[in-house]
Amino acid sequence: MLMEIKCPTCGRMAPYEGNEFRPFCSERCRLIDFGAWVDEEYSLPAEGSSLTEEDLQHIERTMAEKERQR
């Protein structure tokens, strides 16, 4: 039985074995996906975090301690 996978770009089913463009169905779909990646269309949501003065002091103390241990 020939295993098929769904192309993440167009949704068409494509053979898994012997498919040089896997997981895509074609070079066109692969290039479309690559273009979206280059244009930074894919991203993960990030939470902005700001360090408090206390956080910065803790980091500085930790770094100073590691330097002394060398």
KOLKE-21512 format. One record per residue: x, y, z negated of N, C-alpha, C, O in turn; residue in one letter; residue number from 1. Coordinates in pm, whole numbers, plus 50000, padded with zeros to 5 digits. Layout:
N
<node <X; Y; Z>; <X; Y; Z>; <X; Y; Z>; <X; Y; Z>; 'A'; NUM>
...
This chain:
70
<node <50084; 49882; 50000>; <50000; 50000; 50000>; <50089; 50125; 50000>; <50182; 50134; 49921>; 'M'; 1>
<node <50060; 50217; 50086>; <50138; 50340; 50099>; <50090; 50442; 49996>; <49972; 50479; 49992>; 'L'; 2>
<node <50182; 50488; 49913>; <50146; 50586; 49812>; <50145; 50725; 49874>; <50236; 50762; 49949>; 'M'; 3>
<node <50042; 50803; 49841>; <50032; 50939; 49891>; <50024; 51036; 49774>; <49977; 51002; 49665>; 'E'; 4>
<node <50072; 51156; 49799>; <50066; 51262; 49698>; <49997; 51383; 49759>; <49993; 51399; 49881>; 'I'; 5>
<node <49943; 51466; 49673>; <49873; 51586; 49717>; <49974; 51700; 49728>; <50046; 51729; 49632>; 'K'; 6>
<node <49980; 51764; 49842>; <50071; 51877; 49864>; <50030; 51992; 49771>; <49914; 52033; 49772>; 'C'; 7>
<node <50124; 52044; 49691>; <50088; 52153; 49600>; <50056; 52285; 49669>; <49998; 52374; 49607>; 'P'; 8>
<node <50092; 52299; 49795>; <50065; 52423; 49867>; <49928; 52420; 49936>; <49847; 52511; 49917>; 'T'; 9>
<node <49902; 52318; 50016>; <49779; 52315; 50094>; <49676; 52214; 50044>; <49559; 52221; 50082>; 'C'; 10>
<node <49719; 52121; 49960>; <49627; 52021; 49906>; <49607; 51899; 49993>; <49534; 51807; 49955>; 'G'; 11>
<node <49670; 51896; 50109>; <49659; 51781; 50199>; <49736; 51662; 50142>; <49839; 51681; 50077>; 'R'; 12>
<node <49687; 51541; 50164>; <49756; 51421; 50119>; <49873; 51394; 50214>; <49860; 51408; 50336>; 'M'; 13>
<node <49986; 51354; 50156>; <50106; 51327; 50236>; <50174; 51203; 50180>; <50165; 51175; 50061>; 'A'; 14>
<node <50242; 51126; 50267>; <50310; 51005; 50219>; <50422; 51041; 50121>; <50491; 51141; 50138>; 'P'; 15>
<node <50439; 50957; 50019>; <50545; 50980; 49920>; <50678; 50927; 49973>; <50778; 50998; 49971>; 'Y'; 16>
<node <50678; 50805; 50020>; <50801; 50742; 50070>; <50837; 50798; 50208>; <50750; 50813; 50294>; 'E'; 17>
<node <50964; 50827; 50227>; <51012; 50871; 50356>; <50973; 51014; 50393>; <50993; 51055; 50507>; 'G'; 18>
<node <50919; 51088; 50299>; <50877; 51226; 50326>; <50991; 51319; 50284>; <51014; 51341; 50165>; 'N'; 19>
<node <51061; 51373; 50382>; <51177; 51458; 50350>; <51138; 51590; 50285>; <51223; 51660; 50231>; 'E'; 20>
<node <51010; 51625; 50289>; <50964; 51751; 50232>; <50895; 51731; 50097>; <50841; 51826; 50041>; 'F'; 21>
<node <50895; 51612; 50047>; <50828; 51578; 49922>; <50865; 51675; 49813>; <50984; 51704; 49799>; 'R'; 22>
<node <50774; 51729; 49736>; <50634; 51693; 49719>; <50541; 51764; 49817>; <50419; 51754; 49802>; 'P'; 23>
<node <50594; 51835; 49915>; <50511; 51906; 50012>; <50484; 51815; 50131>; <50553; 51715; 50152>; 'F'; 24>
<node <50382; 51852; 50209>; <50348; 51769; 50325>; <50432; 51805; 50447>; <50445; 51725; 50539>; 'C'; 25>
<node <50489; 51925; 50448>; <50562; 51971; 50566>; <50664; 52077; 50527>; <50664; 52129; 50416>; 'S'; 26>
<node <50750; 52107; 50623>; <50848; 52213; 50600>; <50778; 52348; 50581>; <50822; 52431; 50502>; 'E'; 27>
<node <50669; 52369; 50654>; <50593; 52493; 50642>; <50545; 52514; 50499>; <50564; 52622; 50443>; 'R'; 28>
<node <50485; 52412; 50440>; <50436; 52425; 50301>; <50552; 52445; 50204>; <50541; 52520; 50107>; 'C'; 29>
<node <50662; 52378; 50231>; <50780; 52395; 50145>; <50830; 52539; 50151>; <50865; 52597; 50048>; 'R'; 30>
<node <50834; 52598; 50270>; <50881; 52735; 50286>; <50784; 52836; 50227>; <50826; 52938; 50172>; 'L'; 31>
<node <50654; 52809; 50237>; <50554; 52897; 50175>; <50577; 52900; 50024>; <50576; 53007; 49963>; 'I'; 32>
<node <50597; 52783; 49965>; <50622; 52775; 49821>; <50752; 52845; 49784>; <50758; 52917; 49684>; 'D'; 33>
<node <50856; 52825; 49863>; <50984; 52890; 49835>; <50970; 53042; 49843>; <51027; 53113; 49760>; 'F'; 34>
<node <50896; 53091; 49941>; <50874; 53234; 49953>; <50802; 53291; 49833>; <50835; 53400; 49786>; 'G'; 35>
<node <50703; 53218; 49782>; <50632; 53263; 49662>; <50726; 53267; 49542>; <50719; 53358; 49460>; 'A'; 36>
<node <50816; 53168; 49533>; <50913; 53164; 49423>; <51008; 53283; 49433>; <51037; 53349; 49333>; 'W'; 37>
<node <51058; 53311; 49553>; <51151; 53422; 49574>; <51083; 53556; 49544>; <51146; 53647; 49490>; 'V'; 38>
<node <50956; 53568; 49579>; <50881; 53692; 49553>; <50834; 53702; 49408>; <50759; 53793; 49372>; 'D'; 39>
<node <50877; 53608; 49325>; <50845; 53603; 49182>; <50695; 53597; 49157>; <50645; 53657; 49062>; 'E'; 40>
<node <50623; 53523; 49242>; <50480; 53503; 49220>; <50453; 53402; 49111>; <50344; 53399; 49054>; 'E'; 41>
<node <50552; 53319; 49082>; <50538; 53220; 48976>; <50604; 53276; 48851>; <50721; 53317; 48854>; 'Y'; 42>
<node <50532; 53279; 48743>; <50591; 53325; 48618>; <50514; 53266; 48502>; <50398; 53226; 48516>; 'S'; 43>
<node <50577; 53262; 48390>; <50515; 53217; 48267>; <50483; 53338; 48182>; <50562; 53432; 48175>; 'L'; 44>
<node <50370; 53335; 48119>; <50339; 53449; 48032>; <50438; 53456; 47917>; <50475; 53353; 47859>; 'P'; 45>
<node <50480; 53573; 47884>; <50576; 53591; 47776>; <50520; 53690; 47675>; <50458; 53791; 47711>; 'A'; 46>
<node <50543; 53660; 47551>; <50502; 53752; 47447>; <50618; 53845; 47417>; <50731; 53801; 47396>; 'E'; 47>
<node <50589; 53970; 47414>; <50692; 54066; 47378>; <50716; 54059; 47228>; <50622; 54055; 47149>; 'G'; 48>
<node <50840; 54057; 47191>; <50869; 54057; 47048>; <50973; 54165; 47020>; <51066; 54186; 47098>; 'S'; 49>
<node <50954; 54230; 46909>; <51051; 54331; 46872>; <51113; 54291; 46739>; <51045; 54243; 46649>; 'S'; 50>
<node <51241; 54312; 46730>; <51313; 54278; 46609>; <51300; 54391; 46508>; <51307; 54509; 46541>; 'L'; 51>
<node <51282; 54351; 46384>; <51277; 54450; 46277>; <51419; 54480; 46233>; <51513; 54410; 46269>; 'T'; 52>
<node <51433; 54583; 46156>; <51565; 54618; 46101>; <51617; 54502; 46016>; <51736; 54472; 46017>; 'E'; 53>
<node <51527; 54438; 45943>; <51566; 54323; 45860>; <51618; 54208; 45947>; <51716; 54143; 45911>; 'E'; 54>
<node <51552; 54183; 46060>; <51597; 54079; 46153>; <51737; 54109; 46204>; <51823; 54021; 46207>; 'D'; 55>
<node <51761; 54234; 46243>; <51891; 54273; 46294>; <52001; 54257; 46189>; <52111; 54212; 46220>; 'L'; 56>
<node <51971; 54294; 46066>; <52068; 54279; 45957>; <52099; 54132; 45933>; <52214; 54096; 45910>; 'Q'; 57>
<node <51998; 54048; 45938>; <52018; 53904; 45919>; <52108; 53847; 46031>; <52198; 53768; 46003>; 'H'; 58>
<node <52083; 53887; 46153>; <52164; 53841; 46266>; <52309; 53887; 46250>; <52402; 53809; 46271>; 'I'; 59>
<node <52328; 54012; 46212>; <52464; 54064; 46193>; <52536; 53990; 46081>; <52654; 53959; 46095>; 'E'; 60>
<node <52467; 53962; 45971>; <52530; 53887; 45860>; <52569; 53747; 45905>; <52678; 53699; 45873>; 'R'; 61>
<node <52481; 53682; 45977>; <52508; 53546; 46025>; <52628; 53544; 46119>; <52712; 53455; 46109>; 'T'; 62>
<node <52635; 53641; 46209>; <52747; 53647; 46302>; <52877; 53677; 46228>; <52981; 53619; 46261>; 'M'; 63>
<node <52874; 53764; 46129>; <52994; 53796; 46051>; <53041; 53674; 45974>; <53162; 53649; 45966>; 'A'; 64>
<node <52950; 53596; 45918>; <52986; 53476; 45846>; <53052; 53374; 45938>; <53150; 53311; 45900>; 'E'; 65>
<node <53000; 53359; 46057>; <53060; 53265; 46154>; <53198; 53310; 46195>; <53286; 53226; 46214>; 'K'; 66>
<node <53220; 53440; 46210>; <53352; 53492; 46246>; <53452; 53463; 46134>; <53566; 53426; 46161>; 'E'; 67>
<node <53410; 53480; 46010>; <53499; 53453; 45895>; <53537; 53307; 45886>; <53646; 53274; 45840>; 'R'; 68>
<node <53449; 53219; 45928>; <53474; 53075; 45920>; <53574; 53028; 46026>; <53625; 52916; 46017>; 'Q'; 69>
<node <53601; 53108; 46123>; <53695; 53069; 46230>; <53833; 53078; 46182>; <53927; 53049; 46257>; 'R'; 70>
